[in-house]
Amino acid sequence: MSEMRAASRAPARGSLHTVDVPGLRHDHDKGTLVNNTYRHLFGPVPSRRLGRSLGVDLTPFKTCSFDCIFCQLGRTTDKTILQREYVPVDEVIAELDAWLAAGNTADYLTLSGSGEPTLNSEFGRVIRHLHERTTIPLALLTNGTLLGDPHVQMAAAQANVVKVSLSAWDDTSLQHVNRPHRSIKFDTLYDGIRKFRKIFTGELWIEVFLVWGTNSSVSDVLKIADRVQALNPTRVQLNTAVRPSCEEYAYAVPLHRMDDVAKLFNPAAEIMAEYSSNTSASIQATEADLVGILERRPCSLDQLCRVTGLHPNEASKYLGKLTHTGQVQEHHKSGEVYFSGVHSLRTPST
Ligand code: SF4
């Protein structure tokens, strides 16, 4: 084989040809990977915290160091603290490059998805790569269990926003609310978050998830608020189980009660309202797109309309057909109706 022929068959340095990404094809005219199907990306989905957020999923369903009673994904099937490359990060990066090359945009790129993203040993490489490729801010949603590890701290500190869940104040409450991996103790977990706070110059958001009758009394919330305040967060966000949770007994805290306990935090906690979203970018929604979104995250009609740009009449027609054909299910929760794909992977609250 001549050198010229050999060179023409070899993948260019950094070329997307070097990675075989199932579900993507190479468009020879555009010189990019194109397809609507991504294995590791989802959305952009409506997020109450982050507007239109493109989710980047770095773990298989459902790999987490916690098994929270309020998790919208369902129960944890692989409860672990073992860090490894659970999904090939080269594939994730190739998909992100293709998504960006197609001119897509979002308010945030968010490491979240089917479990705890910091369990993927290469998550820092994804953050680094994205900062080189785009100015879209990057958020990491984590339960904080690995933040005691200096390598995890350094990798996480590259994000613009790190949102850590903290809904307990000692080992007993941690067991009741988060059902952690057996090796995780509250003091060690909390100390890890505190150490991370010292080196992190971005925005630290703390999300407190309250479950009615489990960690929602004034004395419970005061104990959580004490620990949250010592972390000097940029924002504190109060959440509750308004969407279907993995345990039926994980009841939502009534809104008037949330209003009362929000004042116990310093800074005062924001109650997670409906997501907000700018409408600068429109998304061409198809039935397949809608099913893809709803398989990742249950949405109300209003949320689905905001993220897709569809008129409610149009969206309800799609939903009517999709529920009729069994591709989408309807759930009733706290007076709201949510829709999810029948193979739903539901986005977690971290
Ligand atoms: S809510 Fe987040 S931290 Fe808790 S089990 Fe689900 S994915 Fe894990």
Residues whose N, C-alpha, C, O or C-beta is under 5 A from the ligand:
A	BS01	SF4	C64 F66 D67 C68 C71 G115 E116 N143 P348 S349 T350
